[in-house]
Amino acid sequence: QVQLVETGGGKVQPGGSLRLSCAASGSIGGIYAMAWYRQAPGKQRELIARKTNSGITSYADSVKGRFTISRDNAKNTVSLQMDNLNPADTAVYYCTAATVRVLATRVDRDLHWGQGTQVPVSA
């Protein structure tokens, strides 16, 4: 199992910035990608940023150009720098780690979730 702990959430004003961080521990050897999801009130959870171990990065259109995902593979951390925030960014933000484990007769893939951190954007 992989344990994920997010930090850095909190209220921010429109136009402001916030940085979320997430530290992974436990069975981290199988991590091949880490990502951030968010879930706004009354909406489905959505993938907003992802970065693989090899550095391949992708963003949702809604955050492209405003959010930046970064990883420190040595420290097993992932961060999300969020700039020019607006009320539509209000959500619970979740850190995830995708793992793969190759066994004798199968390959197990799992997606591990952090507990989530609230980010309200309002004046």
N, CA, C and O atoms as CSV, one atom per row, in Angstrom:
chain,resi,resn,atom,element,x,y,z
A,1,GLN,N,N,0.827,-1.205,0.000
A,1,GLN,CA,C,0.000,0.000,0.000
A,1,GLN,C,C,0.858,1.251,0.000
A,1,GLN,O,O,1.974,1.268,0.520
A,2,VAL,N,N,0.310,2.291,-0.594
A,2,VAL,CA,C,0.968,3.588,-0.629
A,2,VAL,C,C,0.131,4.566,0.176
A,2,VAL,O,O,-1.081,4.662,-0.016
A,3,GLN,N,N,0.770,5.283,1.067
A,3,GLN,CA,C,0.086,6.314,1.832
A,3,GLN,C,C,0.471,7.678,1.253
A,3,GLN,O,O,1.634,7.938,0.943
A,4,LEU,N,N,-0.533,8.531,1.119
A,4,LEU,CA,C,-0.334,9.863,0.546
A,4,LEU,C,C,-0.885,10.907,1.510
A,4,LEU,O,O,-2.007,10.780,2.000
A,5,VAL,N,N,-0.102,11.922,1.775
A,5,VAL,CA,C,-0.536,12.991,2.674
A,5,VAL,C,C,-0.380,14.324,1.959
A,5,VAL,O,O,0.722,14.710,1.570
A,6,GLU,N,N,-1.497,15.023,1.792
A,6,GLU,CA,C,-1.482,16.331,1.122
A,6,GLU,C,C,-1.374,17.440,2.164
A,6,GLU,O,O,-1.890,17.321,3.275
A,7,THR,N,N,-0.707,18.498,1.792
A,7,THR,CA,C,-0.621,19.699,2.620
A,7,THR,C,C,-0.727,20.915,1.714
A,7,THR,O,O,-0.496,20.836,0.508
A,8,GLY,N,N,-1.082,22.048,2.325
A,8,GLY,CA,C,-1.049,23.306,1.604
A,8,GLY,C,C,-2.404,23.870,1.214
A,8,GLY,O,O,-2.460,24.955,0.636
A,9,GLY,N,N,-3.488,23.185,1.503
A,9,GLY,CA,C,-4.801,23.718,1.143
A,9,GLY,C,C,-5.196,24.876,2.032
A,9,GLY,O,O,-4.554,25.148,3.046
A,10,GLY,N,N,-6.266,25.558,1.638
A,10,GLY,CA,C,-6.755,26.672,2.420
A,10,GLY,C,C,-7.429,27.694,1.537
A,10,GLY,O,O,-7.380,27.608,0.310
A,11,LYS,N,N,-8.068,28.676,2.186
A,11,LYS,CA,C,-8.799,29.696,1.444
A,11,LYS,C,C,-7.842,30.632,0.732
A,11,LYS,O,O,-6.797,30.994,1.271
A,12,VAL,N,N,-8.205,31.024,-0.488
A,12,VAL,CA,C,-7.398,31.953,-1.267
A,12,VAL,C,C,-8.342,32.880,-2.021
A,12,VAL,O,O,-9.443,32.483,-2.404
A,13,GLN,N,N,-7.908,34.098,-2.229
A,13,GLN,CA,C,-8.710,35.067,-2.943
A,13,GLN,C,C,-8.590,34.880,-4.452
A,13,GLN,O,O,-7.574,34.373,-4.927
A,14,PRO,N,N,-9.601,35.277,-5.209
A,14,PRO,CA,C,-9.497,35.208,-6.678
A,14,PRO,C,C,-8.269,35.964,-7.168
A,14,PRO,O,O,-7.969,37.066,-6.708
A,15,GLY,N,N,-7.576,35.350,-8.102
A,15,GLY,CA,C,-6.339,35.930,-8.611
A,15,GLY,C,C,-5.110,35.521,-7.835
A,15,GLY,O,O,-3.987,35.800,-8.255
A,16,GLY,N,N,-5.308,34.869,-6.716
A,16,GLY,CA,C,-4.195,34.470,-5.865
A,16,GLY,C,C,-3.566,33.159,-6.284
A,16,GLY,O,O,-3.968,32.537,-7.267
A,17,SER,N,N,-2.567,32.754,-5.514
A,17,SER,CA,C,-1.820,31.525,-5.782
A,17,SER,C,C,-1.796,30.649,-4.547
A,17,SER,O,O,-1.952,31.115,-3.418
A,18,LEU,N,N,-1.598,29.375,-4.794
A,18,LEU,CA,C,-1.501,28.407,-3.708
A,18,LEU,C,C,-0.672,27.235,-4.207
A,18,LEU,O,O,-0.711,26.882,-5.386
A,19,ARG,N,N,0.073,26.644,-3.292
A,19,ARG,CA,C,0.886,25.479,-3.648
A,19,ARG,C,C,0.485,24.303,-2.775
A,19,ARG,O,O,0.533,24.378,-1.547
A,20,LEU,N,N,0.092,23.222,-3.421
A,20,LEU,CA,C,-0.223,21.980,-2.721
A,20,LEU,C,C,0.961,21.027,-2.831
A,20,LEU,O,O,1.650,20.980,-3.850
A,21,SER,N,N,1.180,20.276,-1.770
A,21,SER,CA,C,2.239,19.271,-1.785
A,21,SER,C,C,1.678,17.952,-1.308
A,21,SER,O,O,0.681,17.901,-0.588
A,22,CYS,N,N,2.341,16.880,-1.725
A,22,CYS,CA,C,1.891,15.537,-1.357
A,22,CYS,C,C,3.116,14.653,-1.187
A,22,CYS,O,O,3.988,14.604,-2.056
A,23,ALA,N,N,3.171,13.963,-0.072
A,23,ALA,CA,C,4.291,13.059,0.201
A,23,ALA,C,C,3.787,11.625,0.208
A,23,ALA,O,O,2.775,11.309,0.832
A,24,ALA,N,N,4.509,10.768,-0.495
A,24,ALA,CA,C,4.151,9.350,-0.574
A,24,ALA,C,C,5.062,8.533,0.334
A,24,ALA,O,O,6.252,8.821,0.464
A,25,SER,N,N,4.491,7.518,0.953
A,25,SER,CA,C,5.263,6.604,1.789
A,25,SER,C,C,4.665,5.205,1.659
A,25,SER,O,O,3.593,5.023,1.082
A,26,GLY,N,N,5.369,4.238,2.198
A,26,GLY,CA,C,4.888,2.856,2.106
A,26,GLY,C,C,5.535,2.143,0.938
A,26,GLY,O,O,6.743,2.250,0.727
A,27,SER,N,N,4.738,1.421,0.186
A,27,SER,CA,C,5.240,0.627,-0.946
A,27,SER,C,C,5.385,1.500,-2.192
A,27,SER,O,O,4.615,1.381,-3.145
A,28,ILE,N,N,6.377,2.371,-2.164
A,28,ILE,CA,C,6.519,3.388,-3.202
A,28,ILE,C,C,7.318,2.904,-4.404
A,28,ILE,O,O,7.409,3.608,-5.410
A,29,GLY,N,N,7.898,1.710,-4.312
A,29,GLY,CA,C,8.742,1.244,-5.401
A,29,GLY,C,C,8.023,1.056,-6.720
A,29,GLY,O,O,8.645,1.112,-7.780
A,30,GLY,N,N,6.720,0.833,-6.666
A,30,GLY,CA,C,5.969,0.584,-7.891
A,30,GLY,C,C,5.305,1.812,-8.496
A,30,GLY,O,O,4.569,1.698,-9.476
A,31,ILE,N,N,5.558,2.986,-7.922
A,31,ILE,CA,C,4.933,4.208,-8.450
A,31,ILE,C,C,5.509,4.533,-9.815
A,31,ILE,O,O,6.727,4.593,-9.980
A,32,TYR,N,N,4.631,4.746,-10.804
A,32,TYR,CA,C,5.104,5.156,-12.120
A,32,TYR,C,C,4.514,6.485,-12.554
A,32,TYR,O,O,4.946,7.050,-13.559
A,33,ALA,N,N,3.543,6.994,-11.822
A,33,ALA,CA,C,2.977,8.306,-12.133
A,33,ALA,C,C,2.298,8.849,-10.886
A,33,ALA,O,O,1.791,8.096,-10.054
A,34,MET,N,N,2.298,10.169,-10.775
A,34,MET,CA,C,1.554,10.822,-9.701
A,34,MET,C,C,0.711,11.923,-10.329
A,34,MET,O,O,1.075,12.492,-11.358
A,35,ALA,N,N,-0.410,12.212,-9.700
A,35,ALA,CA,C,-1.358,13.133,-10.311
A,35,ALA,C,C,-2.170,13.862,-9.251
A,35,ALA,O,O,-2.167,13.510,-8.071
A,36,TRP,N,N,-2.860,14.885,-9.718
A,36,TRP,CA,C,-3.802,15.629,-8.885
A,36,TRP,C,C,-5.182,15.570,-9.535
A,36,TRP,O,O,-5.338,15.801,-10.734
A,37,TYR,N,N,-6.154,15.261,-8.726
A,37,TYR,CA,C,-7.556,15.316,-9.107
A,37,TYR,C,C,-8.220,16.391,-8.255
A,37,TYR,O,O,-7.676,16.832,-7.243
A,38,ARG,N,N,-9.402,16.797,-8.687
A,38,ARG,CA,C,-10.196,17.673,-7.840
A,38,ARG,C,C,-11.668,17.345,-8.015
A,38,ARG,O,O,-12.098,16.817,-9.041
A,39,GLN,N,N,-12.427,17.676,-6.976
A,39,GLN,CA,C,-13.862,17.487,-7.033
A,39,GLN,C,C,-14.537,18.735,-6.490
A,39,GLN,O,O,-14.454,19.044,-5.301
A,40,ALA,N,N,-15.204,19.439,-7.385
A,40,ALA,CA,C,-15.943,20.635,-6.995
A,40,ALA,C,C,-17.304,20.221,-6.440
A,40,ALA,O,O,-17.787,19.128,-6.735
A,41,PRO,N,N,-17.925,21.088,-5.639
A,41,PRO,CA,C,-19.240,20.754,-5.075
A,41,PRO,C,C,-20.241,20.414,-6.169
A,41,PRO,O,O,-20.420,21.182,-7.114
A,42,GLY,N,N,-20.889,19.271,-6.042
A,42,GLY,CA,C,-21.910,18.865,-6.993
A,42,GLY,C,C,-21.400,18.365,-8.326
A,42,GLY,O,O,-22.186,18.127,-9.243
A,43,LYS,N,N,-20.092,18.204,-8.446
A,43,LYS,CA,C,-19.513,17.765,-9.721
A,43,LYS,C,C,-18.714,16.487,-9.537
A,43,LYS,O,O,-18.377,16.088,-8.422
A,44,GLN,N,N,-18.423,15.857,-10.673
A,44,GLN,CA,C,-17.620,14.645,-10.627
A,44,GLN,C,C,-16.153,14.976,-10.426
A,44,GLN,O,O,-15.681,16.061,-10.765
A,45,ARG,N,N,-15.454,14.010,-9.867
A,45,ARG,CA,C,-14.015,14.183,-9.689
A,45,ARG,C,C,-13.343,14.203,-11.060
A,45,ARG,O,O,-13.695,13.417,-11.939
A,46,GLU,N,N,-12.376,15.104,-11.238
A,46,GLU,CA,C,-11.702,15.224,-12.534
A,46,GLU,C,C,-10.189,15.222,-12.348
A,46,GLU,O,O,-9.664,15.732,-11.358
A,47,LEU,N,N,-9.512,14.642,-13.313
A,47,LEU,CA,C,-8.056,14.646,-13.366
A,47,LEU,C,C,-7.607,15.995,-13.896
A,47,LEU,O,O,-8.073,16.424,-14.952
A,48,ILE,N,N,-6.714,16.673,-13.189
A,48,ILE,CA,C,-6.289,17.992,-13.639
A,48,ILE,C,C,-4.812,18.058,-14.002
A,48,ILE,O,O,-4.430,18.896,-14.820
A,49,ALA,N,N,-3.986,17.228,-13.441
A,49,ALA,CA,C,-2.564,17.262,-13.778
A,49,ALA,C,C,-1.936,15.917,-13.434
A,49,ALA,O,O,-2.267,15.291,-12.427
A,50,ARG,N,N,-1.019,15.492,-14.302
A,50,ARG,CA,C,-0.389,14.185,-14.121
A,50,ARG,C,C,1.043,14.257,-14.607
A,50,ARG,O,O,1.348,14.930,-15.591
A,51,LYS,N,N,1.926,13.551,-13.898
A,51,LYS,CA,C,3.324,13.506,-14.315
A,51,LYS,C,C,3.872,12.122,-14.045
A,51,LYS,O,O,3.770,11.600,-12.935
A,52,THR,N,N,4.460,11.534,-15.084
A,52,THR,CA,C,5.025,10.198,-14.944
A,52,THR,C,C,6.456,10.274,-14.409
A,52,THR,O,O,7.037,11.355,-14.312
A,53,ASN,N,N,7.014,9.110,-14.064
A,53,ASN,CA,C,8.401,9.063,-13.584
A,53,ASN,C,C,9.372,9.581,-14.643
A,53,ASN,O,O,10.415,10.146,-14.316
A,54,SER,N,N,9.024,9.385,-15.902
A,54,SER,CA,C,9.911,9.818,-16.985
A,54,SER,C,C,9.715,11.277,-17.349
A,54,SER,O,O,10.411,11.804,-18.216
A,55,GLY,N,N,8.758,11.939,-16.682
A,55,GLY,CA,C,8.589,13.368,-16.889
A,55,GLY,C,C,7.484,13.769,-17.841
A,55,GLY,O,O,7.295,14.957,-18.100
A,56,ILE,N,N,6.748,12.800,-18.368
A,56,ILE,CA,C,5.638,13.142,-19.261
A,56,ILE,C,C,4.537,13.790,-18.436
A,56,ILE,O,O,4.064,13.228,-17.448
A,57,THR,N,N,4.137,14.988,-18.862
A,57,THR,CA,C,3.194,15.804,-18.107
A,57,THR,C,C,1.963,16.089,-18.939
A,57,THR,O,O,2.048,16.284,-20.151
A,58,SER,N,N,0.814,16.111,-18.275
A,58,SER,CA,C,-0.423,16.469,-18.960
A,58,SER,C,C,-1.313,17.260,-18.010
A,58,SER,O,O,-1.257,17.094,-16.792
A,59,TYR,N,N,-2.135,18.125,-18.598
A,59,TYR,CA,C,-3.032,18.979,-17.831
A,59,TYR,C,C,-4.431,18.979,-18.444
A,59,TYR,O,O,-4.596,18.798,-19.651
A,60,ALA,N,N,-5.423,19.185,-17.596
A,60,ALA,CA,C,-6.765,19.432,-18.089
A,60,ALA,C,C,-6.803,20.826,-18.706
A,60,ALA,O,O,-6.070,21.721,-18.284
A,61,ASP,N,N,-7.655,21.003,-19.697
A,61,ASP,CA,C,-7.756,22.308,-20.355
A,61,ASP,C,C,-8.116,23.413,-19.367
A,61,ASP,O,O,-7.701,24.560,-19.529
A,62,SER,N,N,-8.886,23.063,-18.350
A,62,SER,CA,C,-9.367,24.063,-17.396
A,62,SER,C,C,-8.259,24.673,-16.549
A,62,SER,O,O,-8.447,25.739,-15.963
A,63,VAL,N,N,-7.099,24.007,-16.475
A,63,VAL,CA,C,-6.015,24.524,-15.626
A,63,VAL,C,C,-4.736,24.800,-16.408
A,63,VAL,O,O,-3.772,25.331,-15.856
A,64,LYS,N,N,-4.722,24.442,-17.689
A,64,LYS,CA,C,-3.514,24.598,-18.492
A,64,LYS,C,C,-3.090,26.064,-18.538
A,64,LYS,O,O,-3.900,26.955,-18.795
A,65,GLY,N,N,-1.813,26.290,-18.284
A,65,GLY,CA,C,-1.296,27.648,-18.284
A,65,GLY,C,C,-1.379,28.342,-16.937
A,65,GLY,O,O,-0.777,29.398,-16.745
A,66,ARG,N,N,-2.128,27.753,-15.991
A,66,ARG,CA,C,-2.252,28.357,-14.661
A,66,ARG,C,C,-1.682,27.454,-13.569
A,66,ARG,O,O,-1.180,27.939,-12.554
A,67,PHE,N,N,-1.762,26.156,-13.778
A,67,PHE,CA,C,-1.287,25.192,-12.786
A,67,PHE,C,C,-0.023,24.510,-13.310
A,67,PHE,O,O,0.127,24.289,-14.511
A,68,THR,N,N,0.880,24.183,-12.387
A,68,THR,CA,C,2.109,23.476,-12.747
A,68,THR,C,C,2.333,22.331,-11.773
A,68,THR,O,O,2.371,22.530,-10.559
A,69,ILE,N,N,2.482,21.129,-12.321
A,69,ILE,CA,C,2.769,19.968,-11.493
A,69,ILE,C,C,4.266,19.708,-11.518
A,69,ILE,O,O,4.914,19.832,-12.558
A,70,SER,N,N,4.803,19.350,-10.369
A,70,SER,CA,C,6.223,19.020,-10.296
A,70,SER,C,C,6.408,17.827,-9.372
A,70,SER,O,O,5.599,17.573,-8.480
A,71,ARG,N,N,7.495,17.102,-9.610
A,71,ARG,CA,C,7.776,15.929,-8.792
A,71,ARG,C,C,9.230,15.927,-8.368
A,71,ARG,O,O,10.115,16.408,-9.075
A,72,ASP,N,N,9.440,15.375,-7.205
A,72,ASP,CA,C,10.794,15.089,-6.736
A,72,ASP,C,C,10.830,13.580,-6.521
A,72,ASP,O,O,10.414,13.081,-5.475
A,73,ASN,N,N,11.330,12.861,-7.523
A,73,ASN,CA,C,11.305,11.401,-7.452
A,73,ASN,C,C,12.134,10.874,-6.285
A,73,ASN,O,O,11.804,9.846,-5.693
A,74,ALA,N,N,13.203,11.581,-5.961
A,74,ALA,CA,C,14.057,11.130,-4.866
A,74,ALA,C,C,13.341,11.228,-3.520
A,74,ALA,O,O,13.554,10.402,-2.633
A,75,LYS,N,N,12.495,12.241,-3.380
A,75,LYS,CA,C,11.784,12.446,-2.115
A,75,LYS,C,C,10.370,11.881,-2.152
A,75,LYS,O,O,9.652,11.918,-1.152
A,76,ASN,N,N,9.972,11.357,-3.315
A,76,ASN,CA,C,8.628,10.798,-3.468
A,76,ASN,C,C,7.545,11.817,-3.141
A,76,ASN,O,O,6.599,11.541,-2.402
A,77,THR,N,N,7.712,12.982,-3.705
A,77,THR,CA,C,6.721,14.031,-3.491
A,77,THR,C,C,6.220,14.550,-4.834
A,77,THR,O,O,6.896,14.444,-5.857
A,78,VAL,N,N,5.030,15.108,-4.800
A,78,VAL,CA,C,4.466,15.783,-5.961
A,78,VAL,C,C,3.824,17.068,-5.469
A,78,VAL,O,O,3.206,17.096,-4.405
A,79,SER,N,N,3.974,18.123,-6.244
A,79,SER,CA,C,3.420,19.418,-5.874
A,79,SER,C,C,2.564,19.959,-7.008
A,79,SER,O,O,2.704,19.567,-8.166
A,80,LEU,N,N,1.676,20.870,-6.640
A,80,LEU,CA,C,0.831,21.534,-7.626
A,80,LEU,C,C,0.853,23.020,-7.324
A,80,LEU,O,O,0.292,23.465,-6.323
A,81,GLN,N,N,1.495,23.781,-8.180
A,81,GLN,CA,C,1.506,25.229,-8.063
A,81,GLN,C,C,0.300,25.765,-8.821
A,81,GLN,O,O,0.152,25.526,-10.020
A,82,MET,N,N,-0.556,26.487,-8.118
A,82,MET,CA,C,-1.792,26.980,-8.714
A,82,MET,C,C,-1.763,28.508,-8.710
A,82,MET,O,O,-1.707,29.133,-7.651
A,83,ASP,N,N,-1.802,29.089,-9.879
A,83,ASP,CA,C,-1.762,30.543,-10.031
A,83,ASP,C,C,-3.045,31.058,-10.669
A,83,ASP,O,O,-3.774,30.321,-11.332
A,84,ASN,N,N,-3.301,32.347,-10.449
A,84,ASN,CA,C,-4.470,32.993,-11.041
A,84,ASN,C,C,-5.747,32.188,-10.762
A,84,ASN,O,O,-6.530,31.894,-11.665
A,85,LEU,N,N,-5.925,31.849,-9.506
A,85,LEU,CA,C,-7.080,31.050,-9.106
A,85,LEU,C,C,-8.363,31.842,-9.241
A,85,LEU,O,O,-8.373,33.060,-9.065
A,86,ASN,N,N,-9.445,31.148,-9.555
A,86,ASN,CA,C,-10.754,31.776,-9.632
A,86,ASN,C,C,-11.769,30.890,-8.908
A,86,ASN,O,O,-11.479,29.731,-8.608
A,87,PRO,N,N,-12.953,31.430,-8.627
A,87,PRO,CA,C,-13.937,30.644,-7.845
A,87,PRO,C,C,-14.265,29.284,-8.452
A,87,PRO,O,O,-14.641,28.364,-7.725
A,88,ALA,N,N,-14.131,29.140,-9.763
A,88,ALA,CA,C,-14.408,27.842,-10.392
A,88,ALA,C,C,-13.383,26.782,-9.997
A,88,ALA,O,O,-13.600,25.592,-10.227
A,89,ASP,N,N,-12.273,27.208,-9.406
A,89,ASP,CA,C,-11.253,26.261,-8.939
A,89,ASP,C,C,-11.553,25.740,-7.537
A,89,ASP,O,O,-10.837,24.879,-7.023
A,90,THR,N,N,-12.602,26.256,-6.925
A,90,THR,CA,C,-12.986,25.780,-5.595
A,90,THR,C,C,-13.309,24.293,-5.653
A,90,THR,O,O,-14.163,23.865,-6.429
A,91,ALA,N,N,-12.621,23.510,-4.827
A,91,ALA,CA,C,-12.796,22.063,-4.874
A,91,ALA,C,C,-12.004,21.420,-3.743
A,91,ALA,O,O,-11.232,22.076,-3.044
A,92,VAL,N,N,-12.215,20.130,-3.586
A,92,VAL,CA,C,-11.325,19.320,-2.775
A,92,VAL,C,C,-10.288,18.733,-3.731
A,92,VAL,O,O,-10.642,18.126,-4.742
A,93,TYR,N,N,-9.034,18.913,-3.416
A,93,TYR,CA,C,-7.944,18.453,-4.281
A,93,TYR,C,C,-7.325,17.186,-3.690
A,93,TYR,O,O,-7.019,17.105,-2.500
A,94,TYR,N,N,-7.155,16.202,-4.575
A,94,TYR,CA,C,-6.641,14.904,-4.155
A,94,TYR,C,C,-5.338,14.583,-4.885
A,94,TYR,O,O,-5.216,14.803,-6.090
A,95,CYS,N,N,-4.394,14.073,-4.153
A,95,CYS,CA,C,-3.152,13.553,-4.714
A,95,CYS,C,C,-3.333,12.051,-4.974
A,95,CYS,O,O,-3.965,11.352,-4.182
A,96,THR,N,N,-2.776,11.566,-6.082
A,96,THR,CA,C,-2.837,10.137,-6.361
A,96,THR,C,C,-1.467,9.617,-6.790
A,96,THR,O,O,-0.613,10.354,-7.281
A,97,ALA,N,N,-1.303,8.324,-6.582
A,97,ALA,CA,C,-0.103,7.636,-7.058
A,97,ALA,C,C,-0.539,6.367,-7.779
A,97,ALA,O,O,-1.270,5.544,-7.229
A,98,ALA,N,N,-0.083,6.224,-9.003
A,98,ALA,CA,C,-0.381,5.029,-9.789
A,98,ALA,C,C,0.778,4.055,-9.652
A,98,ALA,O,O,1.937,4.416,-9.853
A,99,THR,N,N,0.450,2.820,-9.308
A,99,THR,CA,C,1.496,1.823,-9.100
A,99,THR,C,C,1.280,0.613,-9.994
A,99,THR,O,O,0.165,0.325,-10.430
A,100,VAL,N,N,2.342,-0.065,-10.246
A,100,VAL,CA,C,2.287,-1.312,-11.003
A,100,VAL,C,C,3.152,-2.339,-10.283
A,100,VAL,O,O,4.242,-2.041,-9.795
A,101,ARG,N,N,2.624,-3.557,-10.238
A,101,ARG,CA,C,3.363,-4.645,-9.596
A,101,ARG,C,C,3.282,-5.855,-10.519
A,101,ARG,O,O,2.202,-6.375,-10.799
A,102,VAL,N,N,4.450,-6.291,-10.986
A,102,VAL,CA,C,4.509,-7.422,-11.916
A,102,VAL,C,C,4.682,-8.693,-11.111
A,102,VAL,O,O,5.688,-8.872,-10.424
A,103,LEU,N,N,3.694,-9.577,-11.198
A,103,LEU,CA,C,3.738,-10.854,-10.500
A,103,LEU,C,C,3.979,-11.977,-11.500
A,103,LEU,O,O,4.094,-11.736,-12.702
A,104,ALA,N,N,4.054,-13.183,-11.005
A,104,ALA,CA,C,4.387,-14.312,-11.877
A,104,ALA,C,C,3.341,-14.528,-12.966
A,104,ALA,O,O,3.673,-14.847,-14.108
A,105,THR,N,N,2.064,-14.350,-12.595
A,105,THR,CA,C,1.003,-14.679,-13.541
A,105,THR,C,C,0.131,-13.487,-13.906
A,105,THR,O,O,-0.813,-13.646,-14.680
A,106,ARG,N,N,0.407,-12.319,-13.388
A,106,ARG,CA,C,-0.422,-11.162,-13.713
A,106,ARG,C,C,0.324,-9.878,-13.376
A,106,ARG,O,O,1.377,-9.887,-12.739
A,107,VAL,N,N,-0.265,-8.773,-13.830
A,107,VAL,CA,C,0.259,-7.447,-13.517
A,107,VAL,C,C,-0.834,-6.692,-12.762
A,107,VAL,O,O,-1.947,-6.534,-13.265
A,108,ASP,N,N,-0.520,-6.236,-11.577
A,108,ASP,CA,C,-1.480,-5.497,-10.768
A,108,ASP,C,C,-1.232,-4.004,-10.906
A,108,ASP,O,O,-0.115,-3.523,-10.714
A,109,ARG,N,N,-2.293,-3.281,-11.244
A,109,ARG,CA,C,-2.204,-1.820,-11.295
A,109,ARG,C,C,-3.187,-1.248,-10.272
A,109,ARG,O,O,-4.327,-1.701,-10.170
A,110,ASP,N,N,-2.739,-0.270,-9.536
A,110,ASP,CA,C,-3.585,0.356,-8.522
A,110,ASP,C,C,-3.438,1.869,-8.584
A,110,ASP,O,O,-2.423,2.406,-9.027
A,111,LEU,N,N,-4.489,2.532,-8.123
A,111,LEU,CA,C,-4.438,3.981,-7.985
A,111,LEU,C,C,-4.725,4.294,-6.524
A,111,LEU,O,O,-5.796,3.984,-6.004
A,112,HIS,N,N,-3.751,4.910,-5.876
A,112,HIS,CA,C,-3.855,5.215,-4.457
A,112,HIS,C,C,-4.215,6.688,-4.285
A,112,HIS,O,O,-3.759,7.545,-5.042
A,113,TRP,N,N,-5.039,6.965,-3.280
A,113,TRP,CA,C,-5.562,8.314,-3.074
A,113,TRP,C,C,-5.155,8.883,-1.727
A,113,TRP,O,O,-5.072,8.167,-0.729
A,114,GLY,N,N,-4.905,10.179,-1.718
A,114,GLY,CA,C,-4.743,10.893,-0.473
A,114,GLY,C,C,-6.109,11.233,0.108
A,114,GLY,O,O,-7.144,10.907,-0.473
A,115,GLN,N,N,-6.098,11.894,1.265
A,115,GLN,CA,C,-7.347,12.176,1.957
A,115,GLN,C,C,-8.059,13.396,1.400
A,115,GLN,O,O,-9.238,13.609,1.686
A,116,GLY,N,N,-7.366,14.190,0.616
A,116,GLY,CA,C,-7.953,15.391,0.033
A,116,GLY,C,C,-7.714,16.617,0.892
A,116,GLY,O,O,-7.611,16.530,2.115
A,117,THR,N,N,-7.628,17.756,0.231
A,117,THR,CA,C,-7.454,19.024,0.933
A,117,THR,C,C,-8.352,20.069,0.271
A,117,THR,O,O,-8.438,20.152,-0.955
A,118,GLN,N,N,-9.015,20.857,1.106
A,118,GLN,CA,C,-9.979,21.840,0.617
A,118,GLN,C,C,-9.275,23.092,0.100
A,118,GLN,O,O,-8.334,23.596,0.714
A,119,VAL,N,N,-9.756,23.584,-1.049
A,119,VAL,CA,C,-9.265,24.851,-1.581
A,119,VAL,C,C,-10.478,25.706,-1.963
A,119,VAL,O,O,-11.000,25.586,-3.071
A,120,PRO,N,N,-10.919,26.558,-1.052
A,120,PRO,CA,C,-12.004,27.499,-1.394
A,120,PRO,C,C,-11.408,28.772,-1.974
A,120,PRO,O,O,-10.475,29.343,-1.409
A,121,VAL,N,N,-11.949,29.211,-3.099
A,121,VAL,CA,C,-11.481,30.451,-3.722
A,121,VAL,C,C,-12.617,31.467,-3.660
A,121,VAL,O,O,-13.629,31.325,-4.347
A,122,SER,N,N,-12.441,32.480,-2.840
A,122,SER,CA,C,-13.480,33.492,-2.687
A,122,SER,C,C,-12.877,34.756,-2.122
A,122,SER,O,O,-11.815,34.747,-1.500
A,123,ALA,N,N,-13.600,35.865,-2.362
A,123,ALA,CA,C,-13.128,37.168,-1.881
A,123,ALA,C,C,-13.320,37.293,-0.377
A,123,ALA,O,O,-12.980,38.323,0.205
